[in-house]
Amino acid sequence: MSFDPSMPGAGPLAAAERLGRTRALCIGAIAAMHTAALGIMLWTEHGWFAPVVFVLSWACVNFLFLLLLPRPAIAAALSLLFVGLLITLSHFKFSILWMVINFFDVLIVDSDTISFLLSIFPDLKTILLIAAVLAVPALVILWRIDMFRVPRLVSLGGVAACGTAITVLSLAVPEEPSDQFQGVNHVSTFFRSGVTTAYELGTKGWIDYDTLTTDQLRSTVNAVCQPNGKPPNIIMVLDEASYDITASPGVKVPPGYRKHFQSFDGKTRSLVVEGSGGPTWYTEYNVLTGLSARSYGRLSYYVTRIAAGRVERGLPQALRRCGYKTVTLYPAYGAFLNARNFQKTTGVERFVDSKEMKAGDVEPDRFFYDQALRTIENERGEQPLFIFVYTVFNHFPWWNTLRPELTPGWKSLGNHPEVDEYIRRQTLSARDYADFKERLRADFPKDSFLLLRFGDHQPGLSTTVLEPKVSAAMMAQRMLHHDPRYFTTYYAIDTVNYRPRDVSSAFDHLEAVYLPLVLQEAAGLPLDPTFAEQKKIMLRCNGAFFGCADGAEARRFNRLLIDAGLIKGLVSR
């Protein structure tokens, strides 16, 4: 580091004194900004790994600014502004969407998220403007007193060294899906997600697909759907974090507990999902597109954001072709993981989010079933309805007794308190669902309904009740290899004033991507060319999809959809 001694003054002594004061002021300013960064690290980064990544990221950003402007005070100030803005936006995002900021927020900037952010925080633009007004004079002062210079070659070496260290550490210790829901580690999470994204795009691209197949699908654009008579209204219910906990040894349940998981024919059917413990949107992608989130590799975490505007094949599109109105009742803000845009791409015409429904933080299932009943009343007519209903009452955490007044006669079963609370909520969910079916019969006696209910993933506590004594390392291996014990929930077919036309596709054990096919055949709807081809895979693989032939069937099918123009912008031609 060097400095410029040419400073104006009345004479050599005055110049030297002024130079000394300016030099001390500059060093103090630089030290203050780096100390502030250290304080931010201690405040926002938790554990031992995240602070290490923060320090490397802070150094990397400083060296990057030094490449552009080789003045250390200016570089430190700009770095501090960058980190402050990053953390502020991350706090804003987490306070509403329960996720901290990540690299995808920069890579894929969707208008829905931006407009949502500005609508929730209308003063954000004003705050940013005030911050800019205050920052510009400070930067001008720093520019005038910053007498030190850092050679660009040194800065380039710093960027390379820090960037390499961040990359190695991020790949050696990959971020867990749950990291972005903790509300901490804002800077380290942002940079780690950047490394993961760059690595996946550089080595695999957005999505796995077969580059060799010569098969082709018939176009679905002009595919005709002519149901034999008016098909039933279809209601698909996402039963949050629900599975039959009797799969866990020694767990006590109330009488009649397992009946909730049975279909109209008395059968209990298992559903293989692609997430465990939390990622509802994996299964959301499965059941709306009929495709596998695992095809995106590590980028599967962002699957709905990637697919928005790009994956146009799906259950709602197929149903619209058969004359259905399509509606989603979504229990969070529509900007969460770009859910609104994603679902509209798959064919959902009306997307009603929690804000429009005026939902609280956690509503009992009855709230959303009442919304569905009102939707049926308002929308029913000549066209049949497809309504996708989400429930949330079984959601984490279970350490608290949520709405105890709804189950006044509840008594402890003798399990771990969290397990008992989970089962209590499931019991209430089963009661609300049974009441919903009775309301359908009573309120709409001349209408027919086909209902399909499914668990989107197992709850986080399943890992402790299925194998109480397993080590953390072994559990990580279970998850890495998609041990079916932790990725199996249930699906159930129900009816009101209706008898399913064909349930031959409703295998006792089925991957979630086939639920759209099950629904269409149960409703007596002809399959379009894409679902007809996928049924061949289902029969060939005995209900498996991504799990068949080590992913080869999924890759081939992705290729067919890419060539048919139903997956766009995810591969380089």
Rosetta blueprint (number, residue, H / E / L):
1 M L
2 S E
3 F E
4 D L
5 P L
6 S L
7 M L
8 P L
9 G L
10 A L
11 G L
12 P H
13 L H
14 A H
15 A H
16 A H
17 E H
18 R H
19 L H
20 G H
21 R H
22 T H
23 R H
24 A H
25 L H
26 C H
27 I H
28 G H
29 A H
30 I H
31 A H
32 A H
33 M H
34 H H
35 T H
36 A H
37 A H
38 L H
39 G H
40 I H
41 M H
42 L H
43 W H
44 T H
45 E L
46 H L
47 G L
48 W L
49 F H
50 A H
51 P H
52 V H
53 V H
54 F H
55 V H
56 L H
57 S H
58 W H
59 A H
60 C H
61 V H
62 N H
63 F H
64 L H
65 F H
66 L H
67 L H
68 L H
69 L L
70 P L
71 R L
72 P H
73 A H
74 I H
75 A H
76 A H
77 A H
78 L H
79 S H
80 L H
81 L H
82 F H
83 V H
84 G H
85 L H
86 L H
87 I H
88 T H
89 L H
90 S H
91 H H
92 F H
93 K H
94 F H
95 S H
96 I H
97 L H
98 W L
99 M L
100 V L
101 I L
102 N L
103 F L
104 F H
105 D H
106 V H
107 L H
108 I L
109 V L
110 D L
111 S H
112 D H
113 T H
114 I H
115 S H
116 F H
117 L H
118 L H
119 S H
120 I H
121 F L
122 P L
123 D L
124 L H
125 K H
126 T H
127 I H
128 L H
129 L H
130 I H
131 A H
132 A H
133 V H
134 L H
135 A H
136 V H
137 P H
138 A H
139 L H
140 V H
141 I H
142 L H
143 W H
144 R H
145 I H
146 D L
147 M L
148 F E
149 R E
150 V L
151 P L
152 R H
153 L H
154 V H
155 S H
156 L H
157 G H
158 G H
159 V H
160 A H
161 A H
162 C H
163 G H
164 T H
165 A H
166 I H
167 T H
168 V H
169 L H
170 S H
171 L H
172 A H
173 V L
174 P L
175 E L
176 E L
177 P H
178 S H
179 D H
180 Q H
181 F H
182 Q L
183 G L
184 V L
185 N L
186 H H
187 V H
188 S H
189 T H
190 F H
191 F H
192 R H
193 S H
194 G H
195 V H
196 T H
197 T H
198 A H
199 Y H
200 E H
201 L H
202 G H
203 T H
204 K L
205 G L
206 W L
207 I L
208 D L
209 Y L
210 D L
211 T L
212 L L
213 T L
214 T L
215 D L
216 Q L
217 L L
218 R L
219 S L
220 T L
221 V L
222 N L
223 A L
224 V L
225 C L
226 Q L
227 P L
228 N L
229 G L
230 K L
231 P L
232 P L
233 N E
234 I E
235 I E
236 M E
237 V E
238 L E
239 D E
240 E L
241 A L
242 S L
243 Y L
244 D L
245 I H
246 T H
247 A H
248 S L
249 P L
250 G L
251 V L
252 K L
253 V L
254 P L
255 P L
256 G L
257 Y H
258 R H
259 K H
260 H H
261 F H
262 Q E
263 S L
264 F L
265 D L
266 G L
267 K L
268 T E
269 R E
270 S E
271 L E
272 V E
273 V L
274 E L
275 G L
276 S L
277 G L
278 G L
279 P L
280 T H
281 W H
282 Y H
283 T H
284 E H
285 Y H
286 N H
287 V H
288 L H
289 T H
290 G L
291 L L
292 S L
293 A H
294 R H
295 S H
296 Y H
297 G H
298 R H
299 L H
300 S H
301 Y H
302 Y H
303 V H
304 T H
305 R H
306 I H
307 A H
308 A L
309 G L
310 R L
311 V E
312 E L
313 R L
314 G L
315 L H
316 P H
317 Q H
318 A H
319 L H
320 R H
321 R H
322 C L
323 G L
324 Y L
325 K E
326 T E
327 V E
328 T E
329 L E
330 Y L
331 P L
332 A L
333 Y L
334 G L
335 A L
336 F H
337 L H
338 N H
339 A H
340 R H
341 N H
342 F H
343 Q H
344 K H
345 T H
346 T H
347 G L
348 V L
349 E L
350 R E
351 F E
352 V E
353 D L
354 S H
355 K H
356 E H
357 M H
358 K L
359 A L
360 G L
361 D L
362 V L
363 E L
364 P L
365 D H
366 R H
367 F H
368 F H
369 Y H
370 D H
371 Q H
372 A H
373 L H
374 R H
375 T H
376 I H
377 E H
378 N H
379 E H
380 R L
381 G L
382 E L
383 Q L
384 P L
385 L E
386 F E
387 I E
388 F E
389 V E
390 Y E
391 T L
392 V L
393 F L
394 N L
395 H L
396 F L
397 P L
398 W L
399 W L
400 N L
401 T L
402 L L
403 R L
404 P H
405 E H
406 L H
407 T L
408 P L
409 G L
410 W L
411 K L
412 S L
413 L L
414 G L
415 N L
416 H L
417 P H
418 E H
419 V H
420 D H
421 E H
422 Y H
423 I H
424 R H
425 R H
426 Q H
427 T H
428 L H
429 S H
430 A H
431 R H
432 D H
433 Y H
434 A H
435 D H
436 F H
437 K H
438 E H
439 R H
440 L H
441 R H
442 A H
443 D H
444 F L
445 P L
446 K L
447 D L
448 S L
449 F E
450 L E
451 L E
452 L E
453 R E
454 F E
455 G E
456 D L
457 H L
458 Q L
459 P L
460 G L
461 L L
462 S H
463 T H
464 T H
465 V H
466 L H
467 E L
468 P L
469 K L
470 V L
471 S L
472 A H
473 A H
474 M H
475 M H
476 A H
477 Q H
478 R H
479 M H
480 L H
481 H L
482 H L
483 D L
484 P H
485 R H
486 Y H
487 F L
488 T E
489 T E
490 Y E
491 Y E
492 A E
493 I E
494 D E
495 T E
496 V E
497 N L
498 Y L
499 R L
500 P L
501 R L
502 D L
503 V L
504 S L
505 S L
506 A L
507 F L
508 D L
509 H E
510 L E
511 E E
512 A H
513 V H
514 Y H
515 L H
516 P H
517 L H
518 V H
519 L H
520 Q H
521 E H
522 A H
523 A L
524 G L
525 L L
526 P L
527 L L
528 D L
529 P H
530 T H
531 F H
532 A H
533 E H
534 Q H
535 K H
536 K H
537 I H
538 M H
539 L H
540 R H
541 C L
542 N L
543 G L
544 A L
545 F L
546 F L
547 G L
548 C L
549 A H
550 D H
551 G H
552 A H
553 E H
554 A H
555 R H
556 R H
557 F H
558 N H
559 R H
560 L H
561 L H
562 I H
563 D H
564 A L
565 G L
566 L L
567 I E
568 K L
569 G L
570 L L
571 V L
572 S L
573 R L
